[in-house]
Amino acid sequence: MLLTSGAPLLLVGLWREWDGLCRPLRDPAKALTWVRGFRLLMIGLALAGSGAGWLLDQTWLIVLSLAIGGEEMLESSIMHFALTRGRDLLITVGR
């Protein structure tokens, strides 16, 4: 089940990443499209890797897939937040 749900997500993520890379440099949605594709790709890889680990009875593969997938999800979510709402943040120094 994990392999069959992870593989389509992986392919859709690759397609969106490619769409982000092929956009013109001046397109404001270029980076955001790439980050969304990357995040979906990482979810698909984590699910597929966990499914493969479960199928092959390899605990280390399950743990590694979930750890790397979770870390990359955190990083790409921070990038997504910065690209979508980062300019609205007000940073103050001192009091």
C-alpha positions, 0 to 999 in steps of 0.5 A: 500500500505504501509503495503504491501510494508513494510512486504516483506522488513521486512522479507528480512531484518530479513533474512539478519540479520539472515545471518549476525548472523550465519556467523563465528566470523572471517568473515569480512562481518559479521557486514556489513551483519547484519547492512544491514539487520537491515537497511532494517528491519527498513525501513520495520517496518517504512513502515508497522507501518505507513500503520497500523497507516493510516489504523487504523486512528492513527496519533500517530502510523504514527508519532512514526513509522516514527520518530523511523524508521528515527532515526534508519536509520540514526544510521545504515547508520552511522554504514554502513559508518564506516564499509565500508569507516571508515578506509580511514578517516584521523583524525588529532588533532590540526593544 
